Structure formats: structure tokens, C-alpha cells
Amino acid sequence: MSDPTTAPNRNRNGDGTPAPSPAPSRTASQAPAPAPAPFPFPTPTASPTASPAPHPAPHPSEVRAGTPHPGGAAAATAVTDPAAAFSDPATGGATAARTPHGPGRSHPPRHAGRTAGVPLGGAGAMTARALRLSSRNIDALLTALLLPVMLMLVFVYFFGGAIDTGTSYVTYVVPGVLVLCAGYGSSSTAVSVSYDMSGGIIDRFRTLDVGGTAMLTGHVAASAARNTVSTVLVLGVAFLIGFRPEAGLGAWLAAVGVLLAFVMAFSWLGAAVGLLAKSPEAAGGFTFLVLFLPYPSSAFVPIETMPSWLHGFAEHQPVTPVIEALRGLLLDQPVDNAPWTAVAWCAGITAVSVVLSGILFRHRTGG
């Protein structure tokens, strides 16, 4: 047994000072954490004359437009295009980027809609867009091209032998088919405009400073281009089945002018209907109305053969003077005042439709 009188002196040195305590034993759970692995990239050494390191540019996903960043506006907005990063010696090697709108700008300039020197809001760009959309809608394009041809063939070969017009029926009916073709093609503008108004594209146009006039003019110009193609097709088939006009160059030019005025008038009217309609399906009803107008006119039969109660409407509706003007010009017949009446109708419809389209567009867009 140990001597209790000497127990208090066990932890003292020979000179009486306390002896150091032995290091406590550590279990596996109390072992110190291993030192972190060294950073895999070499740490740059600052030059004695180098300026203080700038704040690093944030990751693109961490930057929002208008958010301040310690590195300055250039660092905050430049990272939106990491592929264009470059080293700027003036900032001590800080990383910046070439942005399309210049350093320090978080939004596009006012004229961001300009591409290749042509304003995006111009009618030319909107016309090209409308034509591209038409080329992608194959079924509607084929209908607009083939329906007038099929109707002409039906009337010539199915009903032509039973209708007495005093001349070859194909010669009589072609001017009416041309107007029917132009009216049907023009009325499709209502559906196109209605699709734009209900599809949300107008909000994108407004952010690019694209006005309603440019958009609507583009649709109307595209309608004129489509009608040119369909009119040429109808005339080509008409020549194949026996149509022989006797017009000179001046008469041809006058006929083209009257037909173009009719296309422009009903295209603008279609644009107004498209703005007024609540859906593209509702706007499609205008197509039926325009397709119906040539029937109670002199397009397919003389007005004298119709019931007497229908004469008033058939003689004074806008389609009849256009048909009579085309028939007289192409066949070298007396036209009286039919061309002027047709132009007056077209000018009046165009003026009213343009004004109405502007009012309806501002009402629909809140502008």
C-alpha cells in the first residue's frame, strides 16, 4: 500500500514545484480534423507596385438588370455575355465583357429594333414577316390560290352551257372570278390580324417601338402580294380554257389599277374586322361575307336575269362597278363611268377602314 503521507508530493518535482500533467489520451472520436487540402490553383503573388485586387465579377446567373455590384456597373452588366470577356489592363486585369449596348447599361438603347440599318418597326419588315407566316400556313395558302380556279372551272364547265350572256361564258365570267379571287384573298387579312391581337405578339412589338400602323400596313401589303400571285394563276388557267382579252396596254394598266384598289380597300377593311373580332374564328366570318358578295352581282349572270327585288342591291353594291370596269377594260367594251365609280367605292372603303383600324388598335392595346 502507498504511504498517504507522501501522496500529495507525487505530482511535485524534487524541488517541490508542480510537475507537468501528462497529456490526456484521445479517442478516435476526439481526434483533430485533418487539415484542408491545399487550393489546387496557384495563388497569384501581388506585385509590390500592383493596385489592390478588384472585386471579382459575379456569375451570370447571379446578375440581374439594375442590381448594383461592388465591382462597378461594368462588372455587373458585362457578365451577361461571358463569351465576350476580355482582360482590361486599366483595371488591374479585372474581367469585363463587351456588351452589345456598351458598358454600364442594363437595358437596350431606344432604337434596339433596328437591324441591318432597317427599322424593325418599318412596314417592309412587317410585310416580310406576314409573308413568312403565310408561307408556313400551307393549307390556307393553297385554298386562297386554288379556290378561285376551281370556282371558275365549275361555272364554265358545269353552268356555262345553260347561261346566256351573249358571248362566250369564259370571257364573261373571268372578270367576276378575278374580283372573287381578290376579295377572298383580301379577307384573310382579318384572320391574320386577329391572330396577332390574340397571340400576345403585340406586347413584344410595343417593346420594340413597333407601331400599329406598321403592323397593319405589313398585313395589307402582304395581302396585295398574295393576291398578285393568285390573280396571275387565275389568268393563266383562264387563258388555257379559252379566255381571250382584247385590251391594249393602257386598258391593262387601268384594269390592274382598279383591281389593286379593290384589294387594298378590302384588305384594310379586313384589318379593321380583325381588330374588332374577339377571336380568329369570329374574324373568319368576314371571309364568308366577301366570298358571297360577287354572287348577287354581275359576276356570274347578268343582273337583268335576277329577281326584280334584287336589282337594287346588285347594281349598287361595291363589287358590281369593279366587275363592270374590269370587263369593259379587258374586253375593250364601253365602260361608261364604271371605273370611276369603282375607284370611288374603293377610296371610301379604304379611308373609313384606315381610320377605324387606328381607333380600334388604340382601344385594343390601351394606347
C-alpha positions in Angstrom: 0.0 0.0 0.0 1.2 3.6 -0.7 2.1 5.9 2.1 -0.6 8.5 2.5 1.8 11.0 3.9 3.7 11.1 0.6 0.7 11.1 -1.8 0.5 14.9 -2.0 4.1 15.0 -3.2 3.6 12.7 -6.2 2.9 15.5 -8.6 5.8 17.6 -7.5 9.4 17.7 -8.7 12.3 17.1 -6.4 12.5 20.8 -5.6 8.8 21.0 -4.7 7.5 22.6 -7.9 4.4 21.1 -9.5 5.2 18.6 -12.2 3.5 19.0 -15.6 0.4 17.0 -16.1 0.6 14.2 -18.6 -1.2 14.7 -22.0 -4.6 13.2 -21.9 -5.2 10.3 -24.2 -7.5 11.0 -27.2 -10.1 8.6 -28.5 -10.8 8.2 -32.2 -13.8 10.4 -32.0 -11.8 13.2 -30.4 -9.1 13.2 -33.0 -8.5 16.6 -34.6 -10.0 17.2 -38.1 -7.5 16.8 -40.9 -6.1 19.9 -42.4 -7.9 21.1 -45.6 -6.3 20.1 -48.9 -4.3 22.9 -50.5 -6.1 25.0 -53.1 -5.4 23.3 -56.5 -4.7 26.6 -58.3 -1.6 28.6 -57.6 -2.2 31.7 -55.6 -1.1 34.8 -57.5 1.5 36.9 -55.8 0.9 40.6 -55.8 3.5 42.8 -57.3 4.8 45.5 -54.9 3.5 48.1 -57.3 0.2 46.4 -58.3 -3.1 48.1 -57.4 -5.5 46.4 -54.9 -7.3 43.5 -56.4 -10.7 44.5 -57.7 -13.9 42.7 -56.8 -14.5 39.7 -59.0 -17.3 39.8 -61.4 -20.3 37.7 -60.4 -21.6 34.6 -62.2 -24.1 35.4 -65.0 -26.8 33.7 -63.0 -26.3 36.0 -60.1 -26.7 39.2 -62.0 -30.0 41.0 -62.7 -30.5 44.1 -64.6 -30.2 47.2 -62.3 -28.6 45.2 -59.5 -25.6 47.1 -58.0 -22.3 45.2 -57.7 -19.1 46.1 -55.8 -17.1 45.8 -59.0 -19.0 48.6 -60.7 -21.6 48.8 -63.4 -19.3 47.3 -66.0 -18.7 44.2 -63.9 -22.3 43.8 -63.1 -23.6 44.1 -66.6 -20.7 42.8 -68.6 -21.1 39.2 -67.4 -24.3 38.8 -69.4 -22.1 37.7 -72.3 -19.3 35.5 -70.8 -18.1 34.5 -74.3 -17.1 38.1 -74.9 -15.0 38.5 -71.8 -11.7 40.3 -72.1 -8.9 41.5 -69.8 -8.8 45.2 -69.1 -5.3 46.3 -68.2 -6.6 49.7 -66.9 -8.4 47.9 -64.1 -5.5 45.8 -63.0 -6.5 42.8 -65.0 -10.2 42.9 -64.0 -12.5 40.9 -66.1 -15.1 42.8 -68.1 -17.1 42.0 -71.2 -18.1 43.5 -74.4 -21.8 44.0 -74.3 -23.9 45.0 -77.3 -25.2 48.0 -75.6 -21.9 49.4 -74.1 -20.6 49.1 -70.5 -22.7 50.1 -67.7 -26.1 49.7 -69.5 -28.6 47.2 -68.3 -31.2 47.8 -71.0 -31.1 48.1 -74.8 -31.0 51.5 -76.4 -34.1 53.1 -77.6 -33.7 52.0 -81.2 -32.9 48.4 -80.4 -35.4 47.4 -83.0 -33.1 48.4 -85.9 -31.4 45.5 -87.7 -29.0 45.9 -90.6 -29.8 49.5 -90.9 -33.6 48.9 -91.4 -36.0 49.8 -88.7 -37.7 46.7 -87.4 -40.9 48.7 -87.0 -41.0 49.6 -90.7 -43.8 48.3 -92.9 -41.2 46.5 -95.0 -40.1 44.3 -92.1 -43.7 43.7 -91.1 -44.6 42.8 -94.7 -41.8 40.2 -94.8 -43.0 38.8 -91.5 -46.6 38.5 -92.8 -45.4 36.8 -96.0 -43.3 34.3 -94.0 -46.3 33.4 -91.8 -48.4 32.9 -95.0 -45.8 30.6 -96.5 -45.9 28.5 -93.4 -49.7 28.2 -93.4 -49.8 25.9 -96.4 -53.5 24.9 -96.2 -54.7 28.5 -96.2 -52.3 29.4 -98.9 -53.4 26.6 -101.2 -57.1 27.4 -100.5 -56.6 31.0 -101.5 -54.8 30.0 -104.7 -56.9 27.1 -105.8 -60.4 28.0 -104.7 -60.9 30.8 -107.4 -59.6 28.5 -110.0 -61.9 25.7 -109.0 -64.9 28.0 -109.0 -64.1 29.3 -112.4 -63.8 25.8 -113.8 -67.1 24.8 -112.1 -69.0 27.8 -113.6 -67.5 27.4 -117.0 -68.0 23.7 -117.4 -71.0 22.9 -115.2 -73.2 26.0 -115.7 -71.7 27.8 -118.6 -73.8 26.0 -121.2 -77.1 26.9 -119.5 -76.3 30.6 -119.1 -76.9 33.0 -122.0 -74.6 36.1 -121.7 -74.4 37.0 -125.4 -70.7 35.9 -125.6 -68.5 33.0 -124.6 -69.2 32.3 -121.0 -65.5 32.0 -120.1 -65.0 35.5 -121.5 -67.9 36.8 -119.4 -67.1 35.1 -116.1 -63.3 35.7 -115.8 -63.6 39.4 -114.6 -66.0 38.2 -111.9 -63.7 35.4 -110.8 -60.8 37.9 -110.6 -62.8 40.0 -108.2 -63.9 37.0 -106.2 -60.3 35.9 -106.0 -59.1 39.3 -104.9 -61.9 39.6 -102.3 -61.3 36.2 -100.8 -57.5 36.8 -100.6 -58.0 40.2 -99.0 -60.5 39.0 -96.4 -57.9 36.6 -95.0 -56.2 39.7 -93.5 -58.9 39.8 -90.9 -57.8 36.4 -89.6 -54.1 37.3 -89.7 -54.7 40.5 -87.7 -56.9 38.7 -85.2 -54.3 36.1 -84.6 -51.7 38.8 -83.9 -54.1 40.6 -81.5 -54.9 37.4 -79.5 -51.5 35.8 -79.5 -49.5 38.3 -77.4 -47.1 39.3 -80.2 -48.4 42.9 -79.9 -46.8 43.3 -76.5 -43.4 42.3 -77.9 -43.8 44.7 -80.8 -44.6 47.5 -78.5 -41.4 46.9 -76.5 -39.5 47.3 -79.8 -41.3 50.5 -80.7 -43.3 48.8 -83.5 -46.4 50.8 -84.0 -49.8 49.6 -85.0 -49.6 51.4 -88.4 -46.5 49.5 -89.4 -48.0 46.1 -88.4 -51.3 46.7 -90.1 -49.7 48.1 -93.2 -47.5 45.0 -93.3 -50.6 42.8 -93.3 -52.2 44.8 -96.1 -49.1 44.8 -98.3 -48.7 41.0 -97.8 -52.3 40.6 -98.9 -51.6 42.6 -102.0 -48.6 40.3 -102.7 -50.6 37.1 -102.2 -53.4 38.4 -104.4 -50.9 39.2 -107.2 -49.9 35.5 -107.2 -53.4 34.2 -107.2 -54.6 36.6 -109.9 -51.7 35.6 -112.2 -52.7 31.9 -111.6 -56.4 32.6 -112.4 -55.5 34.4 -115.6 -53.1 31.7 -116.6 -55.8 29.0 -116.2 -58.3 31.3 -117.9 -56.1 31.6 -121.0 -55.8 27.8 -121.1 -59.6 27.3 -121.2 -60.2 30.0 -123.9 -60.2 33.5 -122.3 -59.1 36.0 -125.0 -59.0 39.6 -123.8 -58.8 42.4 -126.4 -57.3 45.2 -124.2 -54.4 47.3 -125.1 -51.6 48.3 -122.7 -53.4 51.3 -121.3 -56.5 49.2 -120.7 -54.5 46.5 -119.0 -52.8 49.1 -116.7 -56.2 50.6 -115.8 -57.6 47.2 -115.0 -54.7 46.4 -112.8 -55.1 49.7 -111.0 -58.8 49.1 -110.4 -58.2 45.6 -109.1 -55.3 46.8 -106.9 -57.5 49.5 -105.4 -60.2 46.8 -104.6 -57.6 44.6 -102.9 -56.3 47.5 -100.8 -59.8 48.6 -99.8 -60.9 45.1 -98.7 -57.6 44.3 -97.1 -57.9 47.4 -94.9 -61.5 46.5 -94.2 -60.3 43.1 -93.2 -57.7 44.6 -90.8 -60.5 46.6 -89.1 -62.6 43.5 -88.8 -59.7 41.6 -87.4 -59.2 44.2 -84.7 -63.0 44.2 -83.9 -63.3 40.4 -83.7 -62.7 38.8 -80.4 -61.1 35.6 -81.9 -59.7 34.4 -85.2 -62.7 32.2 -85.6 -65.0 35.1 -85.5 -62.8 37.0 -87.9 -63.2 34.1 -90.4 -66.8 35.1 -90.8 -65.7 38.1 -92.8 -64.2 35.7 -95.4 -67.6 34.2 -96.0 -69.2 37.7 -96.4 -66.7 38.8 -99.0 -66.9 35.5 -100.8 -70.6 35.9 -101.0 -70.7 39.4 -102.4 -69.9 38.6 -106.1 -72.9 36.3 -106.4 -75.6 38.9 -106.1 -73.8 41.0 -108.8 -73.0 40.8 -112.5 -70.1 38.4 -111.8 -71.7 35.2 -113.0 -75.0 36.2 -114.6 -76.4 39.4 -115.9 -78.3 41.4 -113.3 -81.4 41.5 -115.6 -81.9 37.8 -115.1 -82.2 38.2 -111.3 -85.5 38.9 -109.5 -86.6 42.5 -109.6 -86.4 42.9 -105.8 -82.6 42.1 -106.0 -81.8 44.6 -108.7 -81.3 47.5 -106.4 -78.7 45.7 -104.2 -76.9 44.0 -107.1 -76.5 47.3 -109.1 -75.3 49.5 -106.2 -73.1 47.2 -104.1 -69.3 47.9 -104.4 -68.4 44.7 -106.2 -70.6 45.3 -109.3 -68.8 48.5 -110.6 -65.4 46.8 -110.1 -66.5 43.8 -112.2 -68.1 46.0 -114.9 -64.9 48.1 -115.0 -62.7 45.1 -115.4 -65.0 43.5 -118.0 -65.2 46.6 -120.1 -61.4 47.3 -119.9 -60.3 43.8 -120.7 -62.8 43.1 -123.4 -62.5 46.6 -125.0 -66.1 47.4 -124.4 -67.7 50.7 -123.3 -67.2 51.2 -119.6 -69.2 54.5 -119.1 -68.4 55.7 -115.5 -67.9 52.2 -114.0 -64.1 52.7 -113.4 -64.7 56.0 -111.6 -67.5 54.5 -109.5 -65.3 51.6 -108.6 -62.4 53.8 -107.6 -64.8 56.0 -105.5 -66.1 52.9 -103.7 -62.6 51.7 -103.0 -61.3 55.0 -101.9 -64.2 55.5 -99.5 -63.8 52.0 -98.0 -60.1 52.5 -97.6 -60.4 55.8 -95.9 -63.0 54.6 -93.4 -61.2 51.4 -92.8 -57.8 53.1 -92.1 -59.4 55.5 -89.6 -61.4 52.7 -87.9 -58.3 50.4 -87.7 -56.4 53.1 -85.9 -59.1 53.7 -83.4 -59.7 50.0 -82.8 -55.9 49.3 -82.4 -55.5 52.0 -79.8 -58.6 50.7 -78.0 -57.4 47.1 -78.0 -53.9 47.9 -76.9 -54.7 50.7 -74.4 -52.5 53.1 -76.4 
